[in-house]
Amino acid sequence: MIKDEEKPLIPPTVQQRSGGMQSYLAAGARAIPPSGIRRFFDLVSASKDKDIISLGVGEPDFVTPWRVRDAAVHSLEKGKTQYSPNAGLLELREAIGQYLFNQFQLTYEPTNEMIVTVGGSEGIDLALRALIEPGDEVLVPEPSYLPYSPITKLLGGVPVGIETFAKDQFKLTPESLRAAITPKSKVLILCYPSNPTGAIMTYEELLPIAKIVEENDLIVISDEIYAELTFTGGKHVSFASLPGMKDRTLLVSGFSKAFAMTGWRLGYACGHPDLINAMLKIHQYTIMCASTMAQVAGIESLTKSGMEEKERMMESYNQRRRLVVKGFREMGLDCHEPQGAFYAFPSVQATGLTSEQFAERLLLEAKVAAVPGHVFGKGGEGFLRCCYATSVAQLTESLDRIDKFLRKLA
């Protein structure tokens, strides 16, 4: 018998790791830095000052249109709370296919060339997991959306940033792409219209990029989440629409931005059946399916009334875009013309402050939150990402505060 005061001994072969929980974490997870965007968003959230105007997080200030919300509520009332097919509701995939054909002249088979995802973000993650092996290089024009490089590193791949410049309107040039390619290059990620710069690329500008892609046997992940938010130079041009590029391109998009559905987490990816099938297998084991209620809402978004709501929001964004760019230029900040998305990317280099210093002081002294450009990679230092998807009244007030802040600096 074991006496009350005695305790069983831990077998000598069992030893605890030194260093606490950190020692259990995978090296890749430990190495990933926290999101620079979220850092400033968290600063605003933690502040008790309700007078702060946030131009930081890329989220529409519109709520999801009433008819879309009502469709989701009605589906709940009817008890549609089961899993959907792994690839998504066929009715939604068919609606997406019709939408892509009507808007961008793209043809995808809903049954094997399309998958509905939990936001566009899952689509990007699935694509990289399906494509990247250790040592493969992923080419990323920068400044760019943050997650591309961290996801690549988690998979053992090597992200290769390709710097773009304000003098080129932050567009990827054939020369810079050629210079970045090595025998290990496998994937090129394109994000146009661009987060954070608002840059777009025309058909004529994309043609030489397509030629290089074909010559070097690359696969393209085309993040087109802002496709609908193209304000000048005609309609958005999907990379998949270029000659010979459909089978080399995975189109990733979703409902978050143009349809004001960020919280619904509804996206989709379209591409070659073999790639979609590989992504679907990963999706089956990790997510299973996107929310059924969100998918019902997505179907309603693509109806005639949903499209009319989208167009109304686009007109408002364009008005705000002109207001913000004009405001920055009048206060003396260089700001290239953002032709898409809902971001302005003014230069703050003339102030002598780094983008981090400028953003922190702007938050503390002027109560305006924006994201320092350096967090978006090469070419971002010296710039500030300002999201203009907020009310005209708040944009006008924020521009006034920034102008006064600049006068103080001067």
C-alpha positions as a Markdown table, in Angstrom:
| # | Residue | x | y | z |
|---|---|---|---|---|
| 1 | Met | 0.0 | 0.0 | 0.0 |
| 2 | Ile | 1.0 | 3.6 | -0.6 |
| 3 | Lys | 1.0 | 5.7 | 2.5 |
| 4 | Asp | -1.0 | 8.9 | 2.5 |
| 5 | Glu | 2.1 | 11.1 | 2.6 |
| 6 | Glu | 3.8 | 9.2 | -0.2 |
| 7 | Lys | 3.4 | 10.1 | -3.9 |
| 8 | Pro | 4.0 | 7.9 | -6.9 |
| 9 | Leu | 7.3 | 8.7 | -8.6 |
| 10 | Ile | 7.3 | 10.0 | -12.2 |
| 11 | Pro | 9.1 | 7.4 | -14.3 |
| 12 | Pro | 12.7 | 8.5 | -14.8 |
| 13 | Thr | 12.3 | 8.3 | -18.6 |
| 14 | Val | 9.6 | 11.0 | -18.6 |
| 15 | Gln | 11.2 | 14.5 | -18.6 |
| 16 | Gln | 9.7 | 17.9 | -19.1 |
| 17 | Arg | 11.1 | 20.1 | -21.8 |
| 18 | Ser | 13.0 | 23.1 | -20.6 |
| 19 | Gly | 11.8 | 26.5 | -21.9 |
| 20 | Gly | 8.1 | 26.1 | -21.2 |
| 21 | Met | 5.5 | 26.0 | -23.9 |
| 22 | Gln | 7.7 | 27.8 | -26.4 |
| 23 | Ser | 9.9 | 24.8 | -26.6 |
| 24 | Tyr | 7.0 | 22.7 | -27.8 |
| 25 | Leu | 6.1 | 25.1 | -30.7 |
| 26 | Ala | 7.1 | 24.4 | -34.2 |
| 27 | Ala | 10.0 | 26.6 | -35.4 |
| 28 | Gly | 7.9 | 28.0 | -38.2 |
| 29 | Ala | 5.1 | 29.1 | -35.9 |
| 30 | Arg | 7.6 | 30.7 | -33.5 |
| 31 | Ala | 9.2 | 32.6 | -36.4 |
| 32 | Ile | 6.1 | 34.2 | -37.9 |
| 33 | Pro | 5.8 | 37.8 | -36.8 |
| 34 | Pro | 2.4 | 39.1 | -35.8 |
| 35 | Ser | 0.5 | 41.1 | -38.4 |
| 36 | Gly | 1.6 | 44.7 | -38.6 |
| 37 | Ile | -1.9 | 45.7 | -39.6 |
| 38 | Arg | -3.5 | 44.1 | -36.6 |
| 39 | Arg | -0.9 | 45.7 | -34.3 |
| 40 | Phe | -2.3 | 49.2 | -35.1 |
| 41 | Phe | -5.9 | 47.9 | -35.1 |
| 42 | Asp | -5.3 | 46.5 | -31.6 |
| 43 | Leu | -3.8 | 49.8 | -30.5 |
| 44 | Val | -7.0 | 51.5 | -31.5 |
| 45 | Ser | -9.2 | 48.8 | -29.9 |
| 46 | Ala | -7.3 | 49.0 | -26.6 |
| 47 | Ser | -7.5 | 52.7 | -26.5 |
| 48 | Lys | -10.2 | 54.3 | -24.4 |
| 49 | Asp | -10.2 | 57.3 | -26.6 |
| 50 | Lys | -13.4 | 57.1 | -28.7 |
| 51 | Asp | -12.2 | 60.1 | -30.8 |
| 52 | Ile | -9.8 | 58.0 | -32.8 |
| 53 | Ile | -10.6 | 57.7 | -36.6 |
| 54 | Ser | -9.3 | 54.5 | -38.0 |
| 55 | Leu | -8.1 | 54.3 | -41.6 |
| 56 | Gly | -6.3 | 51.1 | -40.8 |
| 57 | Val | -8.3 | 47.9 | -41.4 |
| 58 | Gly | -9.4 | 47.2 | -44.9 |
| 59 | Glu | -13.1 | 46.7 | -44.2 |
| 60 | Pro | -16.1 | 48.4 | -45.8 |
| 61 | Asp | -18.1 | 50.7 | -43.6 |
| 62 | Phe | -21.3 | 49.4 | -45.3 |
| 63 | Val | -23.3 | 46.7 | -43.6 |
| 64 | Thr | -24.3 | 43.7 | -45.7 |
| 65 | Pro | -27.4 | 44.6 | -47.7 |
| 66 | Trp | -30.7 | 43.8 | -46.1 |
| 67 | Arg | -31.9 | 41.4 | -48.7 |
| 68 | Val | -28.7 | 39.3 | -48.3 |
| 69 | Arg | -29.0 | 39.2 | -44.5 |
| 70 | Asp | -32.7 | 38.3 | -44.9 |
| 71 | Ala | -31.9 | 35.4 | -47.2 |
| 72 | Ala | -29.5 | 34.0 | -44.5 |
| 73 | Val | -32.1 | 34.5 | -41.8 |
| 74 | His | -34.8 | 32.8 | -43.9 |
| 75 | Ser | -32.5 | 29.8 | -44.5 |
| 76 | Leu | -32.1 | 29.4 | -40.7 |
| 77 | Glu | -35.8 | 29.6 | -40.2 |
| 78 | Lys | -36.2 | 26.8 | -42.7 |
| 79 | Gly | -33.7 | 24.7 | -40.8 |
| 80 | Lys | -30.9 | 24.8 | -43.4 |
| 81 | Thr | -28.2 | 24.2 | -40.8 |
| 82 | Gln | -26.5 | 21.1 | -42.2 |
| 83 | Tyr | -23.1 | 20.7 | -43.9 |
| 84 | Ser | -23.0 | 21.7 | -47.5 |
| 85 | Pro | -21.0 | 19.7 | -50.1 |
| 86 | Asn | -17.3 | 20.1 | -49.5 |
| 87 | Ala | -16.8 | 22.1 | -52.6 |
| 88 | Gly | -19.8 | 24.4 | -51.7 |
| 89 | Leu | -23.5 | 24.5 | -52.6 |
| 90 | Leu | -23.8 | 23.8 | -56.3 |
| 91 | Glu | -26.3 | 26.6 | -56.7 |
| 92 | Leu | -23.7 | 29.0 | -55.4 |
| 93 | Arg | -20.9 | 27.6 | -57.6 |
| 94 | Glu | -23.2 | 28.0 | -60.6 |
| 95 | Ala | -24.0 | 31.6 | -59.7 |
| 96 | Ile | -20.3 | 32.4 | -59.3 |
| 97 | Gly | -19.6 | 30.8 | -62.7 |
| 98 | Gln | -22.3 | 32.9 | -64.3 |
| 99 | Tyr | -21.0 | 36.0 | -62.5 |
| 100 | Leu | -17.4 | 35.5 | -63.7 |
| 101 | Phe | -18.6 | 35.0 | -67.2 |
| 102 | Asn | -20.8 | 38.1 | -67.2 |
| 103 | Gln | -18.3 | 40.4 | -65.5 |
| 104 | Phe | -14.9 | 39.1 | -66.7 |
| 105 | Gln | -15.6 | 36.8 | -69.7 |
| 106 | Leu | -14.2 | 33.8 | -67.7 |
| 107 | Thr | -15.6 | 30.3 | -68.1 |
| 108 | Tyr | -15.3 | 27.7 | -65.3 |
| 109 | Glu | -17.1 | 24.4 | -64.8 |
| 110 | Pro | -18.8 | 24.6 | -61.4 |
| 111 | Thr | -18.5 | 20.9 | -60.8 |
| 112 | Asn | -14.7 | 20.5 | -61.0 |
| 113 | Glu | -13.0 | 23.8 | -61.6 |
| 114 | Met | -14.3 | 25.7 | -58.5 |
| 115 | Ile | -14.3 | 25.4 | -54.7 |
| 116 | Val | -16.1 | 27.6 | -52.2 |
| 117 | Thr | -13.7 | 28.6 | -49.3 |
| 118 | Val | -13.8 | 30.3 | -45.9 |
| 119 | Gly | -12.9 | 33.7 | -47.3 |
| 120 | Gly | -10.4 | 34.3 | -50.0 |
| 121 | Ser | -7.7 | 33.8 | -47.4 |
| 122 | Glu | -8.4 | 30.1 | -47.2 |
| 123 | Gly | -8.2 | 29.9 | -51.0 |
| 124 | Ile | -4.7 | 31.3 | -50.9 |
| 125 | Asp | -3.7 | 29.0 | -48.1 |
| 126 | Leu | -5.1 | 25.9 | -49.8 |
| 127 | Ala | -3.4 | 26.8 | -53.1 |
| 128 | Leu | 0.0 | 27.3 | -51.5 |
| 129 | Arg | -0.3 | 24.0 | -49.6 |
| 130 | Ala | -1.3 | 22.2 | -52.7 |
| 131 | Leu | 1.6 | 23.6 | -54.7 |
| 132 | Ile | 4.6 | 24.3 | -52.5 |
| 133 | Glu | 7.3 | 21.9 | -51.5 |
| 134 | Pro | 10.4 | 22.8 | -49.3 |
| 135 | Gly | 12.7 | 25.0 | -51.3 |
| 136 | Asp | 10.2 | 26.2 | -53.9 |
| 137 | Glu | 10.3 | 29.9 | -54.5 |
| 138 | Val | 7.2 | 32.0 | -54.5 |
| 139 | Leu | 7.5 | 35.4 | -56.3 |
| 140 | Val | 5.5 | 38.2 | -54.6 |
| 141 | Pro | 5.4 | 41.8 | -56.0 |
| 142 | Glu | 5.7 | 44.1 | -53.0 |
| 143 | Pro | 4.4 | 46.1 | -51.3 |
| 144 | Ser | 1.7 | 43.4 | -50.9 |
| 145 | Tyr | -1.0 | 41.8 | -48.8 |
| 146 | Leu | 0.8 | 40.4 | -45.7 |
| 147 | Pro | -0.1 | 36.7 | -45.5 |
| 148 | Tyr | 1.6 | 35.4 | -48.7 |
| 149 | Ser | 5.1 | 35.3 | -47.4 |
| 150 | Pro | 4.3 | 33.8 | -43.9 |
| 151 | Ile | 2.2 | 31.0 | -45.4 |
| 152 | Thr | 5.0 | 30.2 | -47.8 |
| 153 | Lys | 7.5 | 30.0 | -45.0 |
| 154 | Leu | 5.3 | 27.7 | -43.0 |
| 155 | Leu | 5.4 | 25.3 | -45.9 |
| 156 | Gly | 9.1 | 25.4 | -46.2 |
| 157 | Gly | 9.0 | 27.5 | -49.3 |
| 158 | Val | 11.0 | 30.7 | -50.0 |
| 159 | Pro | 9.1 | 33.9 | -50.6 |
| 160 | Val | 10.9 | 36.2 | -53.0 |
| 161 | Gly | 9.8 | 39.8 | -52.8 |
| 162 | Ile | 9.9 | 41.8 | -56.0 |
| 163 | Glu | 10.0 | 45.5 | -55.3 |
| 164 | Thr | 7.6 | 47.8 | -57.2 |
| 165 | Phe | 7.9 | 51.6 | -57.3 |
| 166 | Ala | 5.7 | 54.7 | -57.2 |
| 167 | Lys | 7.3 | 55.9 | -60.4 |
| 168 | Asp | 5.7 | 52.8 | -62.1 |
| 169 | Gln | 2.4 | 53.2 | -60.2 |
| 170 | Phe | 3.5 | 50.2 | -58.2 |
| 171 | Lys | 2.9 | 47.9 | -61.2 |
| 172 | Leu | 5.0 | 44.7 | -61.7 |
| 173 | Thr | 7.4 | 45.3 | -64.7 |
| 174 | Pro | 8.6 | 42.5 | -67.0 |
| 175 | Glu | 12.2 | 43.5 | -66.2 |
| 176 | Ser | 11.9 | 43.1 | -62.4 |
| 177 | Leu | 10.0 | 39.8 | -62.8 |
| 178 | Arg | 12.7 | 38.4 | -65.1 |
| 179 | Ala | 15.5 | 39.5 | -62.6 |
| 180 | Ala | 13.8 | 37.6 | -59.7 |
| 181 | Ile | 13.3 | 34.3 | -61.4 |
| 182 | Thr | 15.6 | 31.4 | -60.6 |
| 183 | Pro | 15.5 | 27.6 | -61.4 |
| 184 | Lys | 13.6 | 27.2 | -58.1 |
| 185 | Ser | 10.8 | 29.7 | -58.9 |
| 186 | Lys | 7.5 | 27.9 | -59.0 |
| 187 | Val | 4.6 | 30.3 | -58.2 |
| 188 | Leu | 3.9 | 34.0 | -58.9 |
| 189 | Ile | 1.3 | 35.7 | -56.7 |
| 190 | Leu | -0.4 | 38.6 | -58.3 |
| 191 | Cys | -2.8 | 40.9 | -56.3 |
| 192 | Tyr | -4.3 | 43.5 | -58.6 |
| 193 | Pro | -6.1 | 45.7 | -57.8 |
| 194 | Ser | -3.5 | 45.9 | -55.1 |
| 195 | Asn | -3.6 | 46.0 | -51.4 |
| 196 | Pro | -2.0 | 48.3 | -50.2 |
| 197 | Thr | -1.2 | 50.5 | -53.1 |
| 198 | Gly | -4.5 | 50.6 | -55.1 |
| 199 | Ala | -2.5 | 49.8 | -58.3 |
| 200 | Ile | -4.1 | 48.0 | -61.2 |
| 201 | Met | -2.7 | 46.4 | -64.4 |
| 202 | Thr | -4.1 | 46.6 | -67.8 |
| 203 | Tyr | -4.4 | 43.9 | -70.5 |
| 204 | Glu | -1.4 | 45.4 | -72.3 |
| 205 | Glu | 0.7 | 45.5 | -69.2 |
| 206 | Leu | -0.2 | 41.9 | -68.2 |
| 207 | Leu | 0.6 | 40.4 | -71.6 |
| 208 | Pro | 4.5 | 40.5 | -71.2 |
| 209 | Ile | 4.0 | 39.1 | -67.7 |
| 210 | Ala | 2.1 | 36.2 | -69.1 |
| 211 | Lys | 4.8 | 35.6 | -71.7 |
| 212 | Ile | 7.4 | 35.3 | -68.9 |
| 213 | Val | 5.2 | 33.1 | -66.9 |
| 214 | Glu | 4.9 | 30.7 | -69.8 |
| 215 | Glu | 8.6 | 30.8 | -70.7 |
| 216 | Asn | 9.5 | 29.9 | -67.1 |
| 217 | Asp | 6.8 | 27.4 | -66.5 |
| 218 | Leu | 5.3 | 29.2 | -63.5 |
| 219 | Ile | 1.9 | 28.8 | -61.8 |
| 220 | Val | 0.0 | 32.1 | -61.0 |
| 221 | Ile | -2.1 | 32.6 | -57.9 |
| 222 | Ser | -4.2 | 35.7 | -58.9 |
| 223 | Asp | -5.7 | 37.3 | -55.8 |
| 224 | Glu | -8.6 | 39.3 | -57.3 |
| 225 | Ile | -10.6 | 40.0 | -54.2 |
| 226 | Tyr | -10.7 | 43.7 | -55.2 |
| 227 | Ala | -11.6 | 43.0 | -58.9 |
| 228 | Glu | -14.9 | 44.9 | -58.7 |
| 229 | Leu | -13.3 | 47.9 | -57.3 |
| 230 | Thr | -11.6 | 49.2 | -60.4 |
| 231 | Phe | -12.4 | 52.8 | -61.0 |
| 232 | Thr | -10.4 | 54.0 | -64.0 |
| 233 | Gly | -9.1 | 52.5 | -67.2 |
| 234 | Gly | -12.1 | 50.2 | -67.9 |
| 235 | Lys | -13.0 | 46.9 | -66.2 |
| 236 | His | -10.7 | 44.7 | -64.2 |
| 237 | Val | -8.6 | 42.3 | -66.3 |
| 238 | Ser | -8.3 | 38.8 | -64.8 |
| 239 | Phe | -4.9 | 37.2 | -65.4 |
| 240 | Ala | -6.8 | 34.0 | -66.3 |
| 241 | Ser | -8.3 | 35.7 | -69.3 |
| 242 | Leu | -5.0 | 36.2 | -71.0 |
| 243 | Pro | -4.1 | 33.8 | -73.9 |
| 244 | Gly | -2.9 | 30.5 | -72.6 |
| 245 | Met | -3.1 | 31.5 | -68.9 |
| 246 | Lys | -6.4 | 29.9 | -67.7 |
| 247 | Asp | -4.8 | 26.5 | -66.9 |
| 248 | Arg | -1.7 | 28.2 | -65.3 |
| 249 | Thr | -3.8 | 30.5 | -63.1 |
| 250 | Leu | -5.7 | 29.9 | -59.9 |
| 251 | Leu | -8.2 | 32.8 | -59.5 |
| 252 | Val | -8.9 | 33.6 | -55.8 |
| 253 | Ser | -11.7 | 36.0 | -54.9 |
| 254 | Gly | -14.7 | 36.3 | -52.5 |
| 255 | Phe | -17.5 | 38.4 | -51.2 |
| 256 | Ser | -15.8 | 40.3 | -48.4 |
| 257 | Lys | -14.9 | 43.6 | -50.1 |
| 258 | Ala | -17.2 | 44.4 | -53.0 |
| 259 | Phe | -20.3 | 42.8 | -51.3 |
| 260 | Ala | -19.6 | 44.1 | -47.8 |
| 261 | Met | -19.5 | 40.6 | -46.3 |
| 262 | Thr | -16.2 | 40.5 | -44.4 |
| 263 | Gly | -17.6 | 38.7 | -41.3 |
| 264 | Trp | -19.4 | 36.1 | -43.4 |
| 265 | Arg | -16.0 | 34.6 | -44.5 |
| 266 | Leu | -17.0 | 33.5 | -47.9 |
| 267 | Gly | -14.6 | 33.1 | -50.8 |
| 268 | Tyr | -13.9 | 30.9 | -53.8 |
| 269 | Ala | -11.1 | 29.7 | -56.0 |
| 270 | Cys | -11.3 | 28.7 | -59.7 |
| 271 | Gly | -8.7 | 26.9 | -61.7 |
| 272 | His | -7.4 | 23.7 | -63.3 |
| 273 | Pro | -9.4 | 20.6 | -62.1 |
| 274 | Asp | -6.2 | 18.9 | -60.8 |
| 275 | Leu | -5.3 | 21.8 | -58.7 |
| 276 | Ile | -8.9 | 22.3 | -57.5 |
| 277 | Asn | -9.1 | 18.6 | -56.6 |
| 278 | Ala | -5.9 | 18.8 | -54.5 |
| 279 | Met | -7.1 | 21.9 | -52.7 |
| 280 | Leu | -10.5 | 20.1 | -52.1 |
| 281 | Lys | -8.8 | 17.2 | -50.4 |
| 282 | Ile | -7.0 | 19.5 | -48.0 |
| 283 | His | -10.2 | 21.5 | -47.5 |
| 284 | Gln | -12.0 | 18.2 | -46.6 |
| 285 | Tyr | -9.6 | 17.4 | -43.9 |
| 286 | Thr | -9.2 | 20.8 | -42.4 |
| 287 | Ile | -12.4 | 22.9 | -42.9 |
| 288 | Met | -15.0 | 20.5 | -44.5 |
| 289 | Cys | -17.1 | 23.3 | -45.9 |
| 290 | Ala | -17.8 | 27.0 | -45.7 |
| 291 | Ser | -20.8 | 28.1 | -43.6 |
| 292 | Thr | -24.0 | 27.0 | -45.2 |
| 293 | Met | -25.8 | 30.2 | -44.1 |
| 294 | Ala | -23.0 | 32.3 | -45.6 |
| 295 | Gln | -23.3 | 30.4 | -48.9 |
| 296 | Val | -27.0 | 31.2 | -49.0 |
| 297 | Ala | -26.2 | 34.8 | -48.5 |
| 298 | Gly | -23.6 | 34.7 | -51.3 |
| 299 | Ile | -26.3 | 33.4 | -53.7 |
| 300 | Glu | -28.5 | 36.3 | -52.9 |
| 301 | Ser | -25.6 | 38.7 | -53.4 |
| 302 | Leu | -25.2 | 37.6 | -57.0 |
| 303 | Thr | -28.9 | 38.3 | -57.9 |
| 304 | Lys | -30.0 | 41.4 | -59.8 |
| 305 | Ser | -30.8 | 43.3 | -56.6 |
| 306 | Gly | -27.5 | 42.3 | -55.0 |
| 307 | Met | -25.6 | 43.5 | -58.0 |
| 308 | Glu | -27.4 | 46.8 | -57.8 |
| 309 | Glu | -26.4 | 47.2 | -54.1 |
| 310 | Lys | -22.8 | 46.5 | -55.1 |
| 311 | Glu | -22.8 | 49.2 | -57.8 |
| 312 | Arg | -24.1 | 51.7 | -55.3 |
| 313 | Met | -21.3 | 51.0 | -53.0 |
| 314 | Met | -18.7 | 51.2 | -55.8 |
| 315 | Glu | -19.9 | 54.7 | -56.7 |
| 316 | Ser | -19.5 | 55.8 | -53.1 |
| 317 | Tyr | -16.0 | 54.4 | -52.9 |
| 318 | Asn | -15.0 | 56.2 | -56.1 |
| 319 | Gln | -16.2 | 59.5 | -54.6 |
| 320 | Arg | -14.2 | 58.9 | -51.4 |
| 321 | Arg | -11.1 | 57.9 | -53.5 |
| 322 | Arg | -11.1 | 61.3 | -55.3 |
| 323 | Leu | -11.6 | 63.1 | -52.0 |
| 324 | Val | -8.7 | 61.4 | -50.2 |
| 325 | Val | -6.2 | 61.7 | -53.0 |
| 326 | Lys | -7.0 | 65.3 | -53.6 |
| 327 | Gly | -6.7 | 66.0 | -49.8 |
| 328 | Phe | -3.3 | 64.3 | -49.5 |
| 329 | Arg | -1.9 | 66.2 | -52.5 |
| 330 | Glu | -3.2 | 69.5 | -51.3 |
| 331 | Met | -1.4 | 69.1 | -48.0 |
| 332 | Gly | 1.9 | 68.4 | -49.7 |
| 333 | Leu | 2.1 | 64.6 | -49.6 |
| 334 | Asp | 2.9 | 62.8 | -52.8 |
| 335 | Cys | 0.2 | 60.3 | -53.6 |
| 336 | His | 0.0 | 58.2 | -56.8 |
| 337 | Glu | -3.5 | 57.7 | -58.3 |
| 338 | Pro | -5.0 | 54.5 | -56.8 |
| 339 | Gln | -7.1 | 53.0 | -59.6 |
| 340 | Gly | -8.5 | 50.1 | -57.7 |
| 341 | Ala | -9.2 | 48.6 | -54.2 |
| 342 | Phe | -10.1 | 51.2 | -51.5 |
| 343 | Tyr | -6.6 | 52.3 | -50.3 |
| 344 | Ala | -4.5 | 55.4 | -50.8 |
| 345 | Phe | -0.8 | 55.0 | -50.3 |
| 346 | Pro | 0.7 | 58.5 | -49.7 |
| 347 | Ser | 4.4 | 59.1 | -49.3 |
| 348 | Val | 5.6 | 60.5 | -45.9 |
| 349 | Gln | 9.3 | 60.5 | -46.8 |
| 350 | Ala | 9.4 | 64.3 | -47.0 |
| 351 | Thr | 8.7 | 64.5 | -43.2 |
| 352 | Gly | 12.0 | 62.8 | -42.3 |
| 353 | Leu | 10.2 | 60.2 | -40.2 |
| 354 | Thr | 10.0 | 56.5 | -40.9 |
| 355 | Ser | 6.6 | 55.1 | -41.8 |
| 356 | Glu | 6.5 | 53.5 | -38.3 |
| 357 | Gln | 7.4 | 56.7 | -36.6 |
| 358 | Phe | 4.9 | 58.7 | -38.6 |
| 359 | Ala | 2.0 | 56.2 | -38.0 |
| 360 | Glu | 2.6 | 56.1 | -34.3 |
| 361 | Arg | 2.8 | 59.8 | -33.9 |
| 362 | Leu | -0.2 | 60.3 | -36.1 |
| 363 | Leu | -2.2 | 58.0 | -33.8 |
| 364 | Leu | -1.0 | 59.5 | -30.6 |
| 365 | Glu | -1.0 | 63.2 | -31.6 |
| 366 | Ala | -3.7 | 63.5 | -34.2 |
| 367 | Lys | -5.9 | 60.5 | -33.3 |
| 368 | Val | -5.8 | 59.0 | -36.8 |
| 369 | Ala | -4.9 | 55.4 | -37.2 |
| 370 | Ala | -3.2 | 54.2 | -40.5 |
| 371 | Val | -0.8 | 51.4 | -41.3 |
| 372 | Pro | 2.9 | 52.1 | -41.9 |
| 373 | Gly | 4.0 | 51.0 | -45.3 |
| 374 | His | 7.0 | 49.0 | -44.3 |
| 375 | Val | 4.8 | 46.1 | -43.0 |
| 376 | Phe | 3.8 | 45.3 | -46.6 |
| 377 | Gly | 7.3 | 44.4 | -47.7 |
| 378 | Lys | 9.8 | 45.8 | -50.1 |
| 379 | Gly | 9.1 | 49.3 | -51.3 |
| 380 | Gly | 6.6 | 50.1 | -48.5 |
| 381 | Glu | 8.9 | 52.0 | -46.3 |
| 382 | Gly | 8.2 | 55.7 | -46.4 |
| 383 | Phe | 4.5 | 55.2 | -47.2 |
| 384 | Leu | 1.3 | 55.0 | -45.3 |
| 385 | Arg | -1.7 | 52.8 | -46.1 |
| 386 | Cys | -5.0 | 54.7 | -45.6 |
| 387 | Cys | -8.3 | 52.8 | -46.1 |
| 388 | Tyr | -11.0 | 55.2 | -47.4 |
| 389 | Ala | -13.8 | 52.7 | -46.9 |
| 390 | Thr | -15.3 | 54.9 | -44.2 |
| 391 | Ser | -17.7 | 57.8 | -44.2 |
| 392 | Val | -17.1 | 61.1 | -46.1 |
| 393 | Ala | -17.5 | 63.0 | -42.8 |
| 394 | Gln | -14.8 | 60.9 | -41.1 |
| 395 | Leu | -12.5 | 61.1 | -44.1 |
| 396 | Thr | -12.8 | 64.9 | -44.2 |
| 397 | Glu | -12.1 | 65.1 | -40.5 |
| 398 | Ser | -9.1 | 62.7 | -40.7 |
| 399 | Leu | -7.6 | 64.7 | -43.6 |
| 400 | Asp | -8.0 | 67.9 | -41.5 |
| 401 | Arg | -6.2 | 66.3 | -38.6 |
| 402 | Ile | -3.4 | 64.9 | -40.8 |
| 403 | Asp | -2.9 | 68.4 | -42.3 |
| 404 | Lys | -2.7 | 70.0 | -38.9 |
| 405 | Phe | -0.2 | 67.2 | -37.8 |
| 406 | Leu | 2.0 | 67.9 | -40.8 |
| 407 | Arg | 2.0 | 71.7 | -40.0 |
| 408 | Lys | 3.1 | 70.9 | -36.5 |
| 409 | Leu | 5.9 | 68.7 | -37.8 |
| 410 | Ala | 7.0 | 71.5 | -40.2 |
